Amino acid sequence: MPDSSAPRPAVFLDRDGTIAEEVGYLNHPSRFRMFPFAAAAIRRLNEAGLPVIVVTNQSGVGRGYFPESLVHSVNEFMKKELAAAGARIDAVYYCPHMSADDCDCRKPKTGLLECAAREHSLDLARSFVVGDRYGDVEMARNIRARGILVRTGYGEGELAWHSAKWPAQPDFVAEDLSKAADWILRQP
């Protein structure tokens, strides 16, 4: 029988542009619009036994655009919408800082992932990071995980205008979170 306490792989998802529409600084819960395919994709990952954890930069807090309580409200709203569709997020980690703060938790740094790994017994090197910005792919590289860039949100523009300069390419480029889940579920 396998050791249930052994670290396991997880799927780390960016929120805005990956699970939900990218609207710039999401400053009110009413602006949160989940992609129609997101819940089914997350549910398939749940059914495969993979922890699904959201990691998101929320510098609007540090910039004073909205209070930290709004991040919690939006995340709770997202979790309720997903639960209503039979999907589950195991945890949400976010960075409220600006780039200038040079914190350890702002993507592409790995503080959020390291915290999640400690709290949920995760094997980061066997995990996946899915997002719409190169910073998500870079964060995956920084922990030796597999990075997936989705074309939703900023993804299409990132590919068109910046990919030639990236020091490392994503392990996979997906049309959206659903196609990213397909790819993840085919991996050994």
PyRosetta script that sets phi, psi and omega in degrees:
from pyrosetta import init, pose_from_sequence

init()
pose = pose_from_sequence("MPDSSAPRPAVFLDRDGTIAEEVGYLNHPSRFRMFPFAAAAIRRLNEAGLPVIVVTNQSGVGRGYFPESLVHSVNEFMKKELAAAGARIDAVYYCPHMSADDCDCRKPKTGLLECAAREHSLDLARSFVVGDRYGDVEMARNIRARGILVRTGYGEGELAWHSAKWPAQPDFVAEDLSKAADWILRQP")
pose.set_psi(1, 131.2)
pose.set_omega(1, -179.0)
pose.set_phi(2, -65.8)
pose.set_psi(2, 150.2)
pose.set_omega(2, 178.1)
pose.set_phi(3, -73.7)
pose.set_psi(3, 115.0)
pose.set_omega(3, -177.0)
pose.set_phi(4, -72.1)
pose.set_psi(4, -13.9)
pose.set_omega(4, 179.3)
pose.set_phi(5, -92.0)
pose.set_psi(5, -4.7)
pose.set_omega(5, 179.1)
pose.set_phi(6, -64.8)
pose.set_psi(6, 140.3)
pose.set_omega(6, 178.3)
pose.set_phi(7, -56.6)
pose.set_psi(7, 141.1)
pose.set_omega(7, -176.9)
pose.set_phi(8, -124.1)
pose.set_psi(8, 158.1)
pose.set_omega(8, 177.4)
pose.set_phi(9, -72.7)
pose.set_psi(9, 159.0)
pose.set_omega(9, 178.0)
pose.set_phi(10, -137.0)
pose.set_psi(10, 168.8)
pose.set_omega(10, 172.5)
pose.set_phi(11, -115.6)
pose.set_psi(11, 118.1)
pose.set_omega(11, 178.1)
pose.set_phi(12, -99.4)
pose.set_psi(12, 125.3)
pose.set_omega(12, -177.8)
pose.set_phi(13, -116.2)
pose.set_psi(13, 134.4)
pose.set_omega(13, 167.3)
pose.set_phi(14, -70.0)
pose.set_psi(14, 153.9)
pose.set_omega(14, -178.4)
pose.set_phi(15, -90.9)
pose.set_psi(15, -67.6)
pose.set_omega(15, -173.2)
pose.set_phi(16, -78.5)
pose.set_psi(16, 122.2)
pose.set_omega(16, -178.2)
pose.set_phi(17, 96.0)
pose.set_psi(17, -12.3)
pose.set_omega(17, -178.9)
pose.set_phi(18, -118.1)
pose.set_psi(18, -55.0)
pose.set_omega(18, 176.2)
pose.set_phi(19, -89.6)
pose.set_psi(19, -36.1)
pose.set_omega(19, -175.8)
pose.set_phi(20, -132.0)
pose.set_psi(20, 163.4)
pose.set_omega(20, 178.3)
pose.set_phi(21, -57.7)
pose.set_psi(21, 142.8)
pose.set_omega(21, 174.8)
pose.set_phi(22, -82.4)
pose.set_psi(22, 119.7)
pose.set_omega(22, -178.7)
pose.set_phi(23, -122.3)
pose.set_psi(23, 19.2)
pose.set_omega(23, -174.5)
pose.set_phi(24, 81.2)
pose.set_psi(24, -139.1)
pose.set_omega(24, 178.3)
pose.set_phi(25, -78.5)
pose.set_psi(25, 109.6)
pose.set_omega(25, -178.1)
pose.set_phi(26, -76.2)
pose.set_psi(26, 96.3)
pose.set_omega(26, -170.7)
pose.set_phi(27, -102.8)
pose.set_psi(27, 11.0)
pose.set_omega(27, 175.7)
pose.set_phi(28, -160.1)
pose.set_psi(28, 139.6)
pose.set_omega(28, -179.2)
pose.set_phi(29, -56.2)
pose.set_psi(29, -28.7)
pose.set_omega(29, -178.7)
pose.set_phi(30, -66.7)
pose.set_psi(30, -15.5)
pose.set_omega(30, 179.4)
pose.set_phi(31, -88.3)
pose.set_psi(31, -6.1)
pose.set_omega(31, 179.5)
pose.set_phi(32, -76.6)
pose.set_psi(32, 120.2)
pose.set_omega(32, -179.8)
pose.set_phi(33, -128.7)
pose.set_psi(33, 102.5)
pose.set_omega(33, -179.2)
pose.set_phi(34, -71.3)
pose.set_psi(34, 139.2)
pose.set_omega(34, 175.6)
pose.set_phi(35, -62.5)
pose.set_psi(35, 143.6)
pose.set_omega(35, -176.2)
pose.set_phi(36, -63.3)
pose.set_psi(36, -21.7)
pose.set_omega(36, -178.7)
pose.set_phi(37, -93.5)
pose.set_psi(37, -8.7)
pose.set_omega(37, -171.3)
pose.set_phi(38, -64.2)
pose.set_psi(38, -48.1)
pose.set_omega(38, -176.3)
pose.set_phi(39, -61.8)
pose.set_psi(39, -44.1)
pose.set_omega(39, -179.8)
pose.set_phi(40, -64.0)
pose.set_psi(40, -39.7)
pose.set_omega(40, 179.1)
pose.set_phi(41, -64.0)
pose.set_psi(41, -45.8)
pose.set_omega(41, 179.9)
pose.set_phi(42, -66.1)
pose.set_psi(42, -39.6)
pose.set_omega(42, 178.6)
pose.set_phi(43, -60.0)
pose.set_psi(43, -41.0)
pose.set_omega(43, 178.3)
pose.set_phi(44, -63.7)
pose.set_psi(44, -38.2)
pose.set_omega(44, 176.6)
pose.set_phi(45, -66.6)
pose.set_psi(45, -40.8)
pose.set_omega(45, 176.0)
pose.set_phi(46, -58.4)
pose.set_psi(46, -47.8)
pose.set_omega(46, -177.0)
pose.set_phi(47, -63.8)
pose.set_psi(47, -26.9)
pose.set_omega(47, 177.6)
pose.set_phi(48, -81.2)
pose.set_psi(48, -2.1)
pose.set_omega(48, 178.1)
pose.set_phi(49, 82.6)
pose.set_psi(49, 14.6)
pose.set_omega(49, 179.4)
pose.set_phi(50, -90.7)
pose.set_psi(50, 126.2)
pose.set_omega(50, 172.5)
pose.set_phi(51, -61.8)
pose.set_psi(51, 137.7)
pose.set_omega(51, 178.3)
pose.set_phi(52, -115.7)
pose.set_psi(52, 118.9)
pose.set_omega(52, -174.2)
pose.set_phi(53, -127.5)
pose.set_psi(53, 129.9)
pose.set_omega(53, 178.3)
pose.set_phi(54, -88.9)
pose.set_psi(54, 133.0)
pose.set_omega(54, 174.2)
pose.set_phi(55, -128.5)
pose.set_psi(55, 123.4)
pose.set_omega(55, -171.9)
pose.set_phi(56, -144.9)
pose.set_psi(56, 138.4)
pose.set_omega(56, 171.1)
pose.set_phi(57, -83.8)
pose.set_psi(57, 131.8)
pose.set_omega(57, 178.9)
pose.set_phi(58, -131.9)
pose.set_psi(58, 64.9)
pose.set_omega(58, -176.0)
pose.set_phi(59, -68.2)
pose.set_psi(59, -10.9)
pose.set_omega(59, 175.7)
pose.set_phi(60, -58.7)
pose.set_psi(60, -27.7)
pose.set_omega(60, 176.4)
pose.set_phi(61, -66.1)
pose.set_psi(61, -53.5)
pose.set_omega(61, -178.8)
pose.set_phi(62, -62.7)
pose.set_psi(62, -29.5)
pose.set_omega(62, 179.8)
pose.set_phi(63, -83.0)
pose.set_psi(63, -7.0)
pose.set_omega(63, 180.0)
pose.set_phi(64, 80.4)
pose.set_psi(64, 14.7)
pose.set_omega(64, -179.3)
pose.set_phi(65, -74.5)
pose.set_psi(65, -28.7)
pose.set_omega(65, 177.9)
pose.set_phi(66, -159.1)
pose.set_psi(66, 158.1)
pose.set_omega(66, -178.7)
pose.set_phi(67, -76.3)
pose.set_psi(67, 156.8)
pose.set_omega(67, 179.0)
pose.set_phi(68, -59.3)
pose.set_psi(68, -29.9)
pose.set_omega(68, 178.8)
pose.set_phi(69, -60.1)
pose.set_psi(69, -28.1)
pose.set_omega(69, 178.3)
pose.set_phi(70, -65.4)
pose.set_psi(70, -39.8)
pose.set_omega(70, 178.7)
pose.set_phi(71, -58.4)
pose.set_psi(71, -44.1)
pose.set_omega(71, 178.5)
pose.set_phi(72, -63.6)
pose.set_psi(72, -42.9)
pose.set_omega(72, -180.0)
pose.set_phi(73, -61.8)
pose.set_psi(73, -45.5)
pose.set_omega(73, 180.0)
pose.set_phi(74, -64.8)
pose.set_psi(74, -43.0)
pose.set_omega(74, 179.8)
pose.set_phi(75, -63.6)
pose.set_psi(75, -39.1)
pose.set_omega(75, 177.6)
pose.set_phi(76, -66.2)
pose.set_psi(76, -41.5)
pose.set_omega(76, 177.5)
pose.set_phi(77, -60.2)
pose.set_psi(77, -45.3)
pose.set_omega(77, 178.7)
pose.set_phi(78, -60.2)
pose.set_psi(78, -46.5)
pose.set_omega(78, -179.0)
pose.set_phi(79, -62.6)
pose.set_psi(79, -37.5)
pose.set_omega(79, 178.2)
pose.set_phi(80, -67.3)
pose.set_psi(80, -42.8)
pose.set_omega(80, 177.6)
pose.set_phi(81, -61.7)
pose.set_psi(81, -42.2)
pose.set_omega(81, 179.1)
pose.set_phi(82, -66.0)
pose.set_psi(82, -44.2)
pose.set_omega(82, -179.8)
pose.set_phi(83, -60.6)
pose.set_psi(83, -38.3)
pose.set_omega(83, 178.7)
pose.set_phi(84, -62.9)
pose.set_psi(84, -23.1)
pose.set_omega(84, 179.0)
pose.set_phi(85, -102.6)
pose.set_psi(85, 12.5)
pose.set_omega(85, 176.9)
pose.set_phi(86, 78.6)
pose.set_psi(86, 21.1)
pose.set_omega(86, -180.0)
pose.set_phi(87, -116.4)
pose.set_psi(87, 157.7)
pose.set_omega(87, -175.8)
pose.set_phi(88, -139.0)
pose.set_psi(88, 137.5)
pose.set_omega(88, 169.1)
pose.set_phi(89, -101.7)
pose.set_psi(89, 127.6)
pose.set_omega(89, -177.8)
pose.set_phi(90, -77.6)
pose.set_psi(90, -28.7)
pose.set_omega(90, 178.8)
pose.set_phi(91, -167.0)
pose.set_psi(91, 159.3)
pose.set_omega(91, 175.3)
pose.set_phi(92, -129.7)
pose.set_psi(92, 129.1)
pose.set_omega(92, 175.1)
pose.set_phi(93, -123.7)
pose.set_psi(93, 137.7)
pose.set_omega(93, -179.7)
pose.set_phi(94, -141.6)
pose.set_psi(94, 154.7)
pose.set_omega(94, 175.7)
pose.set_phi(95, -108.8)
pose.set_psi(95, 119.6)
pose.set_omega(95, 179.4)
pose.set_phi(96, -89.6)
pose.set_psi(96, 4.2)
pose.set_omega(96, -171.9)
pose.set_phi(97, -90.8)
pose.set_psi(97, 165.3)
pose.set_omega(97, 173.6)
pose.set_phi(98, -93.6)
pose.set_psi(98, 161.8)
pose.set_omega(98, 178.6)
pose.set_phi(99, -54.9)
pose.set_psi(99, -40.4)
pose.set_omega(99, -177.1)
pose.set_phi(100, -63.2)
pose.set_psi(100, -20.3)
pose.set_omega(100, 179.8)
pose.set_phi(101, -70.5)
pose.set_psi(101, -20.3)
pose.set_omega(101, 178.5)
pose.set_phi(102, 51.2)
pose.set_psi(102, 46.3)
pose.set_omega(102, 178.8)
pose.set_phi(103, -81.5)
pose.set_psi(103, 169.8)
pose.set_omega(103, 178.1)
pose.set_phi(104, -86.2)
pose.set_psi(104, -10.4)
pose.set_omega(104, -174.3)
pose.set_phi(105, -97.8)
pose.set_psi(105, -10.5)
pose.set_omega(105, -178.1)
pose.set_phi(106, -80.1)
pose.set_psi(106, 125.5)
pose.set_omega(106, 176.9)
pose.set_phi(107, -59.4)
pose.set_psi(107, 137.9)
pose.set_omega(107, 16.6)
pose.set_phi(108, -90.3)
pose.set_psi(108, 7.2)
pose.set_omega(108, 174.4)
pose.set_phi(109, -66.4)
pose.set_psi(109, 165.1)
pose.set_omega(109, -166.3)
pose.set_phi(110, -108.3)
pose.set_psi(110, 10.5)
pose.set_omega(110, -177.1)
pose.set_phi(111, -56.2)
pose.set_psi(111, -41.0)
pose.set_omega(111, 179.7)
pose.set_phi(112, -63.9)
pose.set_psi(112, -42.2)
pose.set_omega(112, -179.3)
pose.set_phi(113, -68.4)
pose.set_psi(113, -39.9)
pose.set_omega(113, 179.8)
pose.set_phi(114, -64.8)
pose.set_psi(114, -39.5)
pose.set_omega(114, 176.4)
pose.set_phi(115, -62.8)
pose.set_psi(115, -46.9)
pose.set_omega(115, 179.0)
pose.set_phi(116, -60.3)
pose.set_psi(116, -41.3)
pose.set_omega(116, -179.3)
pose.set_phi(117, -62.2)
pose.set_psi(117, -42.2)
pose.set_omega(117, 178.6)
pose.set_phi(118, -65.5)
pose.set_psi(118, -44.7)
pose.set_omega(118, -173.7)
pose.set_phi(119, -76.9)
pose.set_psi(119, -22.1)
pose.set_omega(119, -175.2)
pose.set_phi(120, -123.6)
pose.set_psi(120, 11.4)
pose.set_omega(120, 179.5)
pose.set_phi(121, 51.8)
pose.set_psi(121, 64.6)
pose.set_omega(121, -176.2)
pose.set_phi(122, -111.3)
pose.set_psi(122, 147.0)
pose.set_omega(122, 174.8)
pose.set_phi(123, -98.3)
pose.set_psi(123, 99.4)
pose.set_omega(123, -174.6)
pose.set_phi(124, -63.3)
pose.set_psi(124, -36.8)
pose.set_omega(124, -177.8)
pose.set_phi(125, -67.6)
pose.set_psi(125, -19.1)
pose.set_omega(125, 177.6)
pose.set_phi(126, -102.5)
pose.set_psi(126, 8.6)
pose.set_omega(126, -175.3)
pose.set_phi(127, -94.4)
pose.set_psi(127, 177.0)
pose.set_omega(127, -179.5)
pose.set_phi(128, -128.7)
pose.set_psi(128, 144.2)
pose.set_omega(128, 174.3)
pose.set_phi(129, -123.0)
pose.set_psi(129, 126.6)
pose.set_omega(129, -177.5)
pose.set_phi(130, -121.0)
pose.set_psi(130, 126.3)
pose.set_omega(130, 178.4)
pose.set_phi(131, -162.1)
pose.set_psi(131, 174.4)
pose.set_omega(131, -176.8)
pose.set_phi(132, -104.4)
pose.set_psi(132, 8.0)
pose.set_omega(132, 179.3)
pose.set_phi(133, -126.6)
pose.set_psi(133, 152.7)
pose.set_omega(133, 177.9)
pose.set_phi(134, -61.1)
pose.set_psi(134, -30.2)
pose.set_omega(134, 178.0)
pose.set_phi(135, -56.2)
pose.set_psi(135, -32.1)
pose.set_omega(135, 177.0)
pose.set_phi(136, -67.9)
pose.set_psi(136, -42.2)
pose.set_omega(136, 178.3)
pose.set_phi(137, -65.9)
pose.set_psi(137, -42.8)
pose.set_omega(137, 179.0)
pose.set_phi(138, -62.5)
pose.set_psi(138, -40.6)
pose.set_omega(138, 177.4)
pose.set_phi(139, -61.5)
pose.set_psi(139, -41.6)
pose.set_omega(139, 177.4)
pose.set_phi(140, -59.4)
pose.set_psi(140, -45.7)
pose.set_omega(140, 179.4)
pose.set_phi(141, -60.4)
pose.set_psi(141, -38.7)
pose.set_omega(141, -177.3)
pose.set_phi(142, -64.5)
pose.set_psi(142, -21.2)
pose.set_omega(142, 177.5)
pose.set_phi(143, -113.3)
pose.set_psi(143, 7.5)
pose.set_omega(143, -179.8)
pose.set_phi(144, 65.4)
pose.set_psi(144, 28.3)
pose.set_omega(144, 175.1)
pose.set_phi(145, -91.8)
pose.set_psi(145, 178.0)
pose.set_omega(145, 175.8)
pose.set_phi(146, -94.5)
pose.set_psi(146, 132.3)
pose.set_omega(146, -177.3)
pose.set_phi(147, -107.1)
pose.set_psi(147, 132.4)
pose.set_omega(147, -180.0)
pose.set_phi(148, -121.8)
pose.set_psi(148, 127.0)
pose.set_omega(148, 176.0)
pose.set_phi(149, -101.4)
pose.set_psi(149, 126.5)
pose.set_omega(149, 174.9)
pose.set_phi(150, -95.7)
pose.set_psi(150, 149.1)
pose.set_omega(150, -177.9)
pose.set_phi(151, -81.4)
pose.set_psi(151, -7.4)
pose.set_omega(151, 177.8)
pose.set_phi(152, -75.1)
pose.set_psi(152, 173.9)
pose.set_omega(152, -179.9)
pose.set_phi(153, 58.0)
pose.set_psi(153, -128.0)
pose.set_omega(153, 179.1)
pose.set_phi(154, -84.3)
pose.set_psi(154, -5.6)
pose.set_omega(154, -170.9)
pose.set_phi(155, -55.3)
pose.set_psi(155, -46.9)
pose.set_omega(155, -177.8)
pose.set_phi(156, -61.4)
pose.set_psi(156, -44.4)
pose.set_omega(156, 178.3)
pose.set_phi(157, -67.2)
pose.set_psi(157, -39.0)
pose.set_omega(157, 177.0)
pose.set_phi(158, -57.2)
pose.set_psi(158, -46.0)
pose.set_omega(158, 179.8)
pose.set_phi(159, -64.2)
pose.set_psi(159, -46.9)
pose.set_omega(159, -175.6)
pose.set_phi(160, -66.0)
pose.set_psi(160, -41.5)
pose.set_omega(160, -169.5)
pose.set_phi(161, -104.3)
pose.set_psi(161, -17.3)
pose.set_omega(161, -172.3)
pose.set_phi(162, -127.7)
pose.set_psi(162, -17.4)
pose.set_omega(162, -170.1)
pose.set_phi(163, -61.7)
pose.set_psi(163, -28.2)
pose.set_omega(163, 179.8)
pose.set_phi(164, -64.5)
pose.set_psi(164, -24.1)
pose.set_omega(164, -178.0)
pose.set_phi(165, -96.0)
pose.set_psi(165, -5.2)
pose.set_omega(165, -177.5)
pose.set_phi(166, -67.9)
pose.set_psi(166, 133.9)
pose.set_omega(166, 178.7)
pose.set_phi(167, -66.9)
pose.set_psi(167, -25.7)
pose.set_omega(167, 177.4)
pose.set_phi(168, -143.8)
pose.set_psi(168, 141.4)
pose.set_omega(168, 180.0)
pose.set_phi(169, -87.5)
pose.set_psi(169, 158.4)
pose.set_omega(169, 175.5)
pose.set_phi(170, -61.7)
pose.set_psi(170, 155.1)
pose.set_omega(170, 174.1)
pose.set_phi(171, -67.6)
pose.set_psi(171, -28.7)
pose.set_omega(171, 179.7)
pose.set_phi(172, -155.5)
pose.set_psi(172, 143.9)
pose.set_omega(172, 172.7)
pose.set_phi(173, -113.5)
pose.set_psi(173, 123.4)
pose.set_omega(173, -176.3)
pose.set_phi(174, -115.3)
pose.set_psi(174, 147.9)
pose.set_omega(174, 175.7)
pose.set_phi(175, -60.0)
pose.set_psi(175, -38.1)
pose.set_omega(175, -177.1)
pose.set_phi(176, -163.2)
pose.set_psi(176, -176.7)
pose.set_omega(176, -178.2)
pose.set_phi(177, -62.0)
pose.set_psi(177, -34.0)
pose.set_omega(177, 178.8)
pose.set_phi(178, -62.3)
pose.set_psi(178, -46.1)
pose.set_omega(178, 179.4)
pose.set_phi(179, -69.3)
pose.set_psi(179, -32.5)
pose.set_omega(179, 175.5)
pose.set_phi(180, -64.4)
pose.set_psi(180, -43.0)
pose.set_omega(180, 178.0)
pose.set_phi(181, -62.2)
pose.set_psi(181, -41.3)
pose.set_omega(181, 176.7)
pose.set_phi(182, -54.4)
pose.set_psi(182, -48.5)
pose.set_omega(182, -177.4)
pose.set_phi(183, -64.5)
pose.set_psi(183, -46.3)
pose.set_omega(183, 179.9)
pose.set_phi(184, -57.1)
pose.set_psi(184, -44.8)
pose.set_omega(184, -175.5)
pose.set_phi(185, -70.8)
pose.set_psi(185, -13.5)
pose.set_omega(185, 175.5)
pose.set_phi(186, -90.8)
pose.set_psi(186, -9.6)
pose.set_omega(186, -175.9)
pose.set_phi(187, -79.3)
pose.set_psi(187, 146.5)
pose.set_omega(187, 179.4)
pose.set_phi(188, -69.6)
pose.dump_pdb("model.pdb")
